[in-house]
Amino acid sequence: MHPALSLFPNRFSTGVVALLFLATLWMLPLSTSLAETDASVSVQLNKLETDNDSCRAYLVLENRSPAAFESLRLDMVIFDGDGVIARRLAVDAAPLPAGKTSVRVFPIAGLACADIGRLLLNDVIACQDASGERRDCLEQMATDSIAGVPFIK
């Protein structure tokens, strides 16, 4: 008998240990995704709406942090369906009170909603709370989309 198996007197115990090991492996991706949702600020692309020859984007921002953001400016890059950069925009998402969910609407001039392949939260241009300028804002954000277009970070 293999020395490691001698710890388990019968096949039933070995099977239980193997099952527990497999269950642990199965749970690893779940625990990773749960950690990703613990971000302080979630930014969701909620809706894209046609406005003549342009598109209007709706962002839902949920601030789960204790900090109220007085300044929050997002660097957004919009890709077309082929993955080519179509636009780059600065979106002002402030003020963003602590513990509050807010909606920000911004126009994407000259680009039809159907021509948008994905959005990228490229960077945070400005981020300030009551304590001053912050450098950790991008890391504190999680992106999501229910608009039928991926929104990534």
C-alpha positions as a Python dict, from the first residue, in 0.01 Angstrom:
ca = {
    (1, 'M'): (0, 0, 0),
    (2, 'H'): (118, 352, -78),
    (3, 'P'): (241, 535, 239),
    (4, 'A'): (1, 829, 186),
    (5, 'L'): (-294, 591, 163),
    (6, 'S'): (-199, 417, 487),
    (7, 'L'): (-342, 720, 668),
    (8, 'F'): (-685, 608, 549),
    (9, 'P'): (-784, 260, 662),
    (10, 'N'): (-1037, 190, 388),
    (11, 'R'): (-1142, 291, 39),
    (12, 'F'): (-1438, 487, 172),
    (13, 'S'): (-1209, 731, 357),
    (14, 'T'): (-987, 766, 50),
    (15, 'G'): (-1293, 842, -162),
    (16, 'V'): (-1416, 1105, 84),
    (17, 'V'): (-1076, 1277, 82),
    (18, 'A'): (-1070, 1271, -299),
    (19, 'L'): (-1422, 1416, -311),
    (20, 'L'): (-1327, 1694, -68),
    (21, 'F'): (-1019, 1772, -276),
    (22, 'L'): (-1224, 1798, -596),
    (23, 'A'): (-1485, 2013, -422),
    (24, 'T'): (-1207, 2248, -309),
    (25, 'L'): (-1076, 2277, -663),
    (26, 'W'): (-1426, 2346, -792),
    (27, 'M'): (-1471, 2629, -540),
    (28, 'L'): (-1151, 2814, -634),
    (29, 'P'): (-1297, 3003, -932),
    (30, 'L'): (-1603, 3093, -723),
    (31, 'S'): (-1391, 3242, -446),
    (32, 'T'): (-1194, 3444, -703),
    (33, 'S'): (-1508, 3594, -853),
    (34, 'L'): (-1645, 3674, -507),
    (35, 'A'): (-1324, 3861, -424),
    (36, 'E'): (-1358, 4063, -743),
    (37, 'T'): (-1705, 4181, -640),
    (38, 'D'): (-1567, 4323, -315),
    (39, 'A'): (-1449, 4636, -498),
    (40, 'S'): (-1538, 4965, -330),
    (41, 'V'): (-1702, 5111, -640),
    (42, 'S'): (-1890, 4912, -900),
    (43, 'V'): (-1941, 5071, -1242),
    (44, 'Q'): (-2206, 4906, -1454),
    (45, 'L'): (-2279, 4980, -1819),
    (46, 'N'): (-2654, 4960, -1781),
    (47, 'K'): (-2794, 5079, -2111),
    (48, 'L'): (-2702, 5211, -2454),
    (49, 'E'): (-2966, 5428, -2617),
    (50, 'T'): (-2978, 5559, -2972),
    (51, 'D'): (-2996, 5938, -3000),
    (52, 'N'): (-3023, 6037, -3370),
    (53, 'D'): (-2681, 5945, -3520),
    (54, 'S'): (-2517, 5909, -3179),
    (55, 'C'): (-2539, 5685, -2875),
    (56, 'R'): (-2611, 5767, -2514),
    (57, 'A'): (-2455, 5547, -2243),
    (58, 'Y'): (-2595, 5499, -1894),
    (59, 'L'): (-2356, 5408, -1613),
    (60, 'V'): (-2477, 5292, -1272),
    (61, 'L'): (-2215, 5362, -1006),
    (62, 'E'): (-2247, 5204, -665),
    (63, 'N'): (-2016, 5346, -401),
    (64, 'R'): (-1982, 5084, -125),
    (65, 'S'): (-1690, 5264, 34),
    (66, 'P'): (-1706, 5500, 333),
    (67, 'A'): (-1548, 5776, 119),
    (68, 'A'): (-1749, 6033, -73),
    (69, 'F'): (-1577, 6112, -401),
    (70, 'E'): (-1571, 6484, -474),
    (71, 'S'): (-1384, 6427, -799),
    (72, 'L'): (-1404, 6114, -1013),
    (73, 'R'): (-1317, 6138, -1381),
    (74, 'L'): (-1299, 5818, -1586),
    (75, 'D'): (-1091, 5759, -1901),
    (76, 'M'): (-1318, 5548, -2126),
    (77, 'V'): (-1217, 5386, -2455),
    (78, 'I'): (-1483, 5264, -2696),
    (79, 'F'): (-1404, 4989, -2945),
    (80, 'D'): (-1603, 4905, -3256),
    (81, 'G'): (-1718, 4554, -3344),
    (82, 'D'): (-1380, 4474, -3503),
    (83, 'G'): (-1187, 4574, -3189),
    (84, 'V'): (-1061, 4903, -3335),
    (85, 'I'): (-1066, 5208, -3109),
    (86, 'A'): (-1359, 5425, -3215),
    (87, 'R'): (-1359, 5693, -2942),
    (88, 'R'): (-1188, 5797, -2625),
    (89, 'L'): (-1386, 5996, -2369),
    (90, 'A'): (-1342, 6148, -2026),
    (91, 'V'): (-1655, 6086, -1820),
    (92, 'D'): (-1723, 6286, -1507),
    (93, 'A'): (-1876, 6053, -1246),
    (94, 'A'): (-1860, 6290, -945),
    (95, 'P'): (-1996, 6368, -702),
    (96, 'L'): (-2033, 6013, -575),
    (97, 'P'): (-2154, 6008, -213),
    (98, 'A'): (-2052, 5729, 25),
    (99, 'G'): (-2292, 5435, 30),
    (100, 'K'): (-2495, 5571, -261),
    (101, 'T'): (-2590, 5443, -604),
    (102, 'S'): (-2588, 5704, -881),
    (103, 'V'): (-2654, 5713, -1255),
    (104, 'R'): (-2442, 5907, -1501),
    (105, 'V'): (-2542, 5954, -1864),
    (106, 'F'): (-2291, 6053, -2129),
    (107, 'P'): (-2318, 6102, -2505),
    (108, 'I'): (-2103, 5918, -2756),
    (109, 'A'): (-2126, 6164, -3043),
    (110, 'G'): (-2113, 6042, -3402),
    (111, 'L'): (-2116, 5673, -3311),
    (112, 'A'): (-2424, 5454, -3337),
    (113, 'C'): (-2492, 5216, -3047),
    (114, 'A'): (-2493, 4922, -3289),
    (115, 'D'): (-2134, 5007, -3384),
    (116, 'I'): (-2004, 4969, -3027),
    (117, 'G'): (-1826, 4639, -2963),
    (118, 'R'): (-1702, 4697, -2608),
    (119, 'L'): (-1608, 4966, -2357),
    (120, 'L'): (-1290, 4985, -2155),
    (121, 'L'): (-1242, 5167, -1827),
    (122, 'N'): (-887, 5256, -1922),
    (123, 'D'): (-790, 5470, -1625),
    (124, 'V'): (-909, 5712, -1361),
    (125, 'I'): (-797, 6061, -1460),
    (126, 'A'): (-897, 6230, -1134),
    (127, 'C'): (-1005, 6086, -801),
    (128, 'Q'): (-1043, 6289, -485),
    (129, 'D'): (-1227, 6243, -157),
    (130, 'A'): (-1229, 6453, 162),
    (131, 'S'): (-874, 6336, 246),
    (132, 'G'): (-742, 6462, -88),
    (133, 'E'): (-617, 6310, -412),
    (134, 'R'): (-629, 5929, -426),
    (135, 'R'): (-412, 5702, -639),
    (136, 'D'): (-592, 5372, -574),
    (137, 'C'): (-926, 5442, -742),
    (138, 'L'): (-885, 5223, -1050),
    (139, 'E'): (-793, 4925, -832),
    (140, 'Q'): (-1102, 4988, -616),
    (141, 'M'): (-1338, 4966, -915),
    (142, 'A'): (-1518, 4670, -1068),
    (143, 'T'): (-1687, 4685, -1408),
    (144, 'D'): (-1996, 4504, -1530),
    (145, 'S'): (-2242, 4530, -1817),
    (146, 'I'): (-2603, 4439, -1874),
    (147, 'A'): (-2624, 4647, -2192),
    (148, 'G'): (-2531, 4366, -2431),
    (149, 'V'): (-2182, 4514, -2481),
    (150, 'P'): (-1885, 4405, -2266),
    (151, 'F'): (-1750, 4667, -2023),
    (152, 'I'): (-1401, 4578, -1905),
    (153, 'K'): (-1123, 4722, -1695),
}
